[in-house]
């Protein structure tokens, strides 16, 4: 199961990112997962779509593996981390910040049509 482990706000789009981790004991495919702001819960489809990133990569994340979604543009792929492991890095390609302005960040598993993990504020997590 994927879980939000860090939301890194920034004053610029280049420094903003969200880190996910597979906290389960089996590999998880990224395809069908999505990150969005609280606008998803507001009922406005246009706003929800604008503030949602859907993972379309058919990449499997091993147990305790990490995924980093950068708001800026870049090249997706596996990159080494400071701890000697690697993380799958994804770039959204937005020109403006999103997570720094959001009150909440939600991780959704779209295939299941349910909200899996919510991030609110600096240190509050809830499982729905």
C-alpha positions in Angstrom: 0.0 0.0 0.0 1.3 3.4 -0.9 1.3 6.2 1.7 2.3 9.8 1.7 5.4 10.2 3.9 6.4 13.8 3.0 4.9 16.9 1.4 7.7 19.4 0.7 6.3 22.9 0.1 8.5 25.5 -1.5 8.3 29.1 -2.7 9.1 28.0 -6.2 7.7 25.2 -8.4 11.3 23.8 -8.7 11.5 22.9 -5.0 8.0 21.4 -4.5 7.5 17.6 -4.2 5.6 14.8 -2.6 7.1 11.5 -1.4 5.2 8.3 -1.4 6.4 5.0 0.1 5.1 1.4 -0.3 4.5 0.4 3.3 3.2 -3.0 2.4 4.9 -6.4 2.1 4.3 -6.8 -1.7 5.2 -4.7 -4.7 2.6 -2.2 -5.8 2.0 -0.8 -9.3 1.8 3.0 -9.6 -0.8 2.8 -12.3 -4.2 3.9 -11.1 -3.0 5.9 -8.1 -3.5 9.7 -7.9 -2.5 12.7 -5.8 -4.8 15.6 -5.4 -5.8 18.6 -3.3 -8.9 19.1 -1.3 -10.7 20.4 -4.5 -11.3 16.7 -5.3 -13.9 16.6 -2.4 -15.6 19.8 -3.5 -17.6 18.3 -6.4 -16.3 20.6 -9.2 -14.9 18.2 -11.8 -12.9 20.9 -13.6 -11.1 22.0 -10.5 -10.6 18.4 -9.3 -9.0 17.5 -12.6 -6.7 20.5 -12.6 -5.5 19.7 -9.1 -5.0 16.0 -9.6 -2.0 14.0 -10.9 -2.8 10.5 -12.0 0.1 8.0 -12.2 -0.1 6.1 -15.5 3.3 4.5 -15.2 3.2 0.7 -15.1 6.1 0.6 -12.6 6.1 -1.7 -9.6 7.3 -0.2 -6.3 8.9 -2.8 -4.0 8.1 -2.9 -0.3 9.5 0.2 1.4 10.4 1.6 -2.0 9.7 5.3 -2.6 8.2 7.5 -5.3 8.8 11.2 -5.6 6.4 13.4 -7.5 8.0 16.8 -8.5 5.7 19.5 -9.6 8.2 20.9 -12.1 9.3 19.4 -15.5 12.0 16.8 -15.8 12.7 13.3 -16.9 11.0 10.4 -15.1 12.9 7.4 -14.0 14.8 5.6 -11.2 17.3 7.8 -9.4 19.7 7.1 -6.5 18.8 8.5 -3.1 21.1 9.8 -0.2 20.7 6.5 1.6 22.1 4.4 -1.2 18.8 3.1 -2.4 16.8 4.3 -5.4 13.4 6.1 -5.8 11.1 6.3 -8.9 11.0 10.0 -9.7 8.0 11.5 -11.6 7.7 15.0 -13.0 4.3 16.6 -13.4 5.4 19.4 -15.7 3.4 22.2 -14.0 4.5 25.8 -14.1 2.9 26.8 -10.8 3.0 25.4 -7.3 0.1 23.2 -6.1 1.1 21.4 -2.9 2.4 24.5 -1.1 -1.0 26.2 -1.6 -3.1 23.1 -0.6 -4.8 22.7 2.8 -4.8 18.9 2.3 -3.2 16.4 0.0 -5.0 13.2 -0.8 -3.6 9.9 -2.2 -6.3 8.0 -4.1 -6.4 4.5 -5.5 -8.7 5.2 -8.5 -9.3 1.6 -9.4 -10.8 1.1 -5.9 -12.7 4.4 -6.1 -11.9 5.3 -2.6 -9.6 7.7 -0.7 -6.8 5.8 0.8 -4.6 8.3 2.6 -4.9 12.0 3.5 -2.3 14.5 4.5 -3.4 17.5 6.4 -1.0 20.0 7.7 2.6 19.2 8.6 2.1 16.0 10.6 -1.4 14.7 10.5 -2.3 11.5 8.7 -5.7 9.7 8.4 -6.7 6.5 6.8 -10.2 6.4 5.3 
